[in-house]
Amino acid sequence: METEHAWKGLAAIVPSPAGRSIEDLLSPRPRRQALTGFDADYSDIVDYIIRCTHRIWEEKNVGLCRSHYGRDCSIHTLAGPVTGAEAVVANTLATLAAFPDRSLIGEDVIWSEDAPGLFHTSHRIVSLMTHLGDDAFGPATLRRAQVTTIADCLVRENRIIEEWLVRDNAHLLRQLGIDPWTVARSQAETDRAEGSAGHAWRGEEIMRVLDGGGLVAHPPADHPAAGPAAMLEMAVNAARLGDASHMMSVSAEGSWPSGRKWVGRGGWIGAMNQLTAVLEASRVVIDHWAATALPHDEIAVALRWSLAGRHVRQGVYGPATGRQLLVLGVSHYRIRNGRVVEDVTVFDELAVLRQLAGGLGA
């Protein structure tokens, strides 16, 4: 999938943003990576992601979305697809109307060059913001919130041509004092009123996952993503959580949706089991993988994955509904000495609840 193992050969040329100051990240520098068709002021693919995000969100130059997203780009979210640069502009303006002080802290950009000039970036962001304007969730609450987002982008010649976006929306709502189930049920009512035609994508994705499709090729055995990919597949598809957890350091720390924090192998097993134990015949497929080098001989791995199964048991999402469930997730792992020492996993639990409430074509 990668033309060159970025984690091996390009670390010194394109360093990770992890641990660097914003002043360093935004300092002008000469081109240090081949970027055919990109604006001249971007020095490398990490600089492109960090700098254009800063210009659009912190500097509020939202119109730059038109020169950084393809006219007909596809944006995939668990709540449903969005198409086109103009939709990105409109959604960004709407978010800033509700959270005008929103600032984005880029924690990492894990990337690969999947073909010459075709980059895949996985950008982990922590957003700090105050709910100062009315929005689709309701009237302004004037509350502060912090939420984690991961944006996987396919980039060619200065434009994002496809994006997969996951955000911890249920955790955001709870910080604003809004009940996620109330919002999910309201969204589900709208879905039912509009009919299922607009949500055919969900059924297609569930069938793809249950059929085991989507993975172009497993990471090579010597690639850092091979271990985490096998770990997820073993835990979900084979239900061998104990064996899978051996990829984890005994002191690993994790951050999962809705503010869940855990420590150690038992903590990871608990987080995975909360998601899969309520499902019948759950299955996960790895849709993309990448790795980049970090300081101190650590490696960052990004896995984008899709999971499906039937909700047949009571658990973290309430009583069983019998409905088919789809989850789109991204996991960022920090690896030291061959073991995962940190797991940041993000998926949209509000969109999960929306499906279980009977929305999104259920």
Buried (B, 14 or more C-beta within 10 A) or exposed (E): BBEEBBBBEBBEEBBBBBEBEEEEBBEEEEEBBEBEEBEEEBBBBBBBBBBBBBBBBEEBEBEBBEEBBBEEBBBBBBBBEBEBBEBBBBBBEEBBEBBEEBEBEBBBBBBBBBEEBBBBBBBBBBBBBBBBBEBEBBEBBEEEBBBBBBBBBBBBEBBBBBBBBBBBBBBBBBBBEBEBBBBBBBBBEEBBEEEBEEBEBBBEBBEBBBEEEBBEEBBEEEBBBBBBBBBBBBBBBEBEBEEBBEBBBEEBBBBBBBBBEBEBBBBBBBBBBBBBBBBEEBBBBBBBBBBBBBEEEBBBBBBBBBBBBBBEEEBBBEEBBEBBBBBBBBBBBBBBEEBBBBBBBBBBBBBBBBBBBBBBBB
